[in-house]
């Protein structure tokens, strides 16, 4: 095999010209494009990191605000419950006082009614006893002086004995006199 030095030299010059042309018109623009894209990618990555950092800060602020709102909510609920408990206690106390007042009034009314009923019963019993005594005296054939002697001792004993009979005795005494 035989090497032609002219061909080898021309091919070497041809390769060097090709490399220079590729470097000048192809590699440099491609390298510039790659560098620009790398720069844009780095810028996007930096912007994304900054946005991520900002989002993390906003999330922390939102969590802080949510915690503050929850604390305020708890405080308001606690205050509302305390206020409701105070109002409940106040209303229960008022109701208790009203019930006690109504109870006292009803007990007083019952006592008045009972006293009035007792007085009616006593008055009715007095009227009945006078009527019975009148009917019994009408049946007796005794004379008036003998009746007085006969009834004088029991009349004195009953007038000193007490309540309820005294009006009856007075009525009976006046009837006999």
C-alpha positions as CSV (number, residue, x, y, z in Angstrom):
1,X,0.0,0.0,0.0
2,X,1.2,3.4,-0.8
3,X,0.3,6.7,1.0
4,X,0.0,9.7,-1.1
5,X,1.2,12.6,0.9
6,X,-0.5,15.2,-1.2
7,X,-3.9,13.6,-0.6
8,X,-3.2,13.2,3.1
9,X,-2.2,16.9,3.4
10,X,-5.2,18.1,1.5
11,X,-7.5,15.9,3.5
12,X,-5.9,17.3,6.7
13,X,-6.3,20.9,5.5
14,X,-9.9,20.0,4.5
15,X,-10.6,18.6,8.0
16,X,-9.1,21.7,9.7
17,X,-11.1,24.0,7.5
18,X,-14.2,21.9,8.3
19,X,-13.5,22.1,12.0
20,X,-13.0,25.8,11.8
21,X,-16.2,26.4,9.8
22,X,-18.1,24.1,12.2
23,X,-16.6,25.9,15.2
24,X,-17.3,29.3,13.7
25,X,-20.9,28.7,12.3
26,X,-22.1,25.7,14.2
27,X,-20.5,25.0,17.5
28,X,-20.4,28.6,18.7
29,X,-24.1,29.3,18.0
30,X,-25.1,26.0,19.4
31,X,-22.9,26.6,22.5
32,X,-24.4,30.1,22.8
33,X,-27.9,28.6,22.6
34,X,-27.0,25.9,25.1
35,X,-25.6,28.5,27.4
36,X,-28.7,30.7,27.1
37,X,-30.9,27.7,27.7
38,X,-28.8,26.8,30.7
39,X,-29.0,30.3,32.0
40,X,-32.8,30.3,31.5
41,X,-33.0,27.0,33.3
42,X,-30.9,28.3,36.1
43,X,-33.1,31.4,36.3
44,X,-36.3,29.3,36.3
45,X,-34.8,27.1,39.0
46,X,-33.9,30.1,41.1
47,X,-37.3,31.6,40.5
48,X,-38.9,28.3,41.5
49,X,-36.8,28.1,44.6
50,X,-37.7,31.7,45.5
51,X,-41.4,30.9,44.8
52,X,-41.1,27.7,46.9
53,X,-39.5,29.7,49.7
54,X,-42.2,32.4,49.4
55,X,-44.9,29.7,49.4
56,X,-43.4,28.1,52.5
57,X,-43.4,31.6,54.1
58,X,-47.0,32.2,53.1
59,X,-47.9,28.7,54.3
60,X,-46.2,29.4,57.7
61,X,-48.1,32.8,57.8
62,X,-51.4,31.0,57.0
63,X,-50.7,28.4,59.7
64,X,-49.9,31.2,62.2
65,X,-53.1,33.1,61.2
66,X,-55.1,29.9,61.4
67,X,-53.7,29.2,64.9
68,X,-54.5,32.8,66.0
69,X,-58.0,32.4,64.6
70,X,-58.4,29.1,66.4
71,X,-57.1,30.7,69.6
72,X,-59.5,33.7,69.2
73,X,-62.3,31.2,68.5
74,X,-61.6,29.3,71.6
75,X,-61.4,32.5,73.6
76,X,-64.7,33.7,72.2
77,X,-66.3,30.3,72.9
78,X,-64.9,30.2,76.4
79,X,-66.2,33.8,77.0
80,X,-69.6,32.9,75.5
81,X,-69.8,29.8,77.7
82,X,-68.9,31.8,80.8
83,X,-71.5,34.4,79.9
84,X,-74.1,31.8,79.2
85,X,-73.3,30.1,82.6
86,X,-73.6,33.4,84.4
87,X,-76.9,34.1,82.6
88,X,-78.1,30.6,83.4
89,X,-77.1,31.0,87.1
90,X,-78.8,34.4,87.1
91,X,-82.0,33.0,85.5
92,X,-82.0,30.0,87.8
93,X,-81.7,32.4,90.8
94,X,-84.5,34.6,89.6
95,X,-86.7,31.5,89.0
96,X,-85.8,30.2,92.4
97,X,-86.8,33.5,94.0
98,X,-90.0,33.7,92.0
99,X,-90.8,30.1,93.0
100,X,-90.1,30.9,96.7
101,X,-92.2,34.0,96.4
102,X,-95.1,32.1,94.8
103,X,-94.8,29.4,97.4
104,X,-94.9,31.9,100.3
105,X,-97.9,33.6,98.6
106,X,-99.7,30.3,98.1
107,X,-98.9,29.2,101.6
108,X,-100.3,32.5,102.9
109,X,-103.4,32.1,100.7
110,X,-103.9,28.5,101.9
111,X,-103.6,29.7,105.5
112,X,-106.1,32.4,104.9
113,X,-108.4,30.0,103.2
114,X,-107.9,27.4,106.0
115,X,-108.6,30.1,108.7
116,X,-111.7,31.2,106.8
117,X,-112.9,27.6,106.4
118,X,-112.2,26.9,110.1
119,X,-114.1,30.1,111.0
120,X,-117.0,29.0,108.8
121,X,-117.0,25.6,110.4
122,X,-116.9,27.1,113.9
123,X,-119.7,29.5,112.9
124,X,-121.7,26.7,111.4
125,X,-121.1,24.5,114.5
126,X,-122.1,27.4,116.7
127,X,-125.3,27.9,114.8
128,X,-126.0,24.1,114.8
129,X,-125.4,23.9,118.6
130,X,-127.6,26.8,119.3
131,X,-130.3,25.2,117.1
132,X,-129.9,21.9,118.8
133,X,-130.0,23.5,122.2
134,X,-133.1,25.5,121.3
135,X,-134.8,22.3,120.1
136,X,-133.8,20.4,123.2
137,X,-135.0,23.2,125.4
138,X,-138.2,23.3,123.6
139,X,-138.7,19.6,124.5
140,X,-138.0,20.0,128.2
141,X,-140.9,20.5,130.5
142,X,-138.8,22.1,133.3
143,X,-139.4,25.5,134.5
144,X,-137.0,28.3,133.8
145,X,-135.5,28.6,137.4
146,X,-135.0,24.9,137.7
147,X,-133.3,24.8,134.3
148,X,-131.0,27.7,135.3
149,X,-130.0,25.8,138.4
150,X,-129.5,22.7,136.4
151,X,-127.4,24.3,133.7
152,X,-125.5,26.9,135.8
153,X,-122.6,24.5,136.7
154,X,-121.9,23.3,133.2
155,X,-122.2,26.8,131.7
156,X,-119.5,28.2,134.0
157,X,-117.2,25.2,133.2
158,X,-117.6,25.6,129.5
159,X,-117.1,29.3,129.5
160,X,-113.6,29.0,131.0
161,X,-112.6,26.0,128.8
162,X,-111.8,27.8,125.6
163,X,-112.3,28.6,122.0
164,X,-115.2,27.7,119.9
165,X,-117.6,26.9,122.7
166,X,-117.6,30.3,124.3
167,X,-119.8,31.9,121.5
168,X,-122.1,28.9,121.9
169,X,-122.3,29.3,125.7
170,X,-122.9,33.1,125.3
171,X,-125.6,32.4,122.8
172,X,-127.1,29.7,125.0
173,X,-126.8,31.9,128.2
174,X,-128.6,34.8,126.5
175,X,-131.2,32.4,125.3
176,X,-131.8,31.2,128.8
177,X,-131.8,34.6,130.5
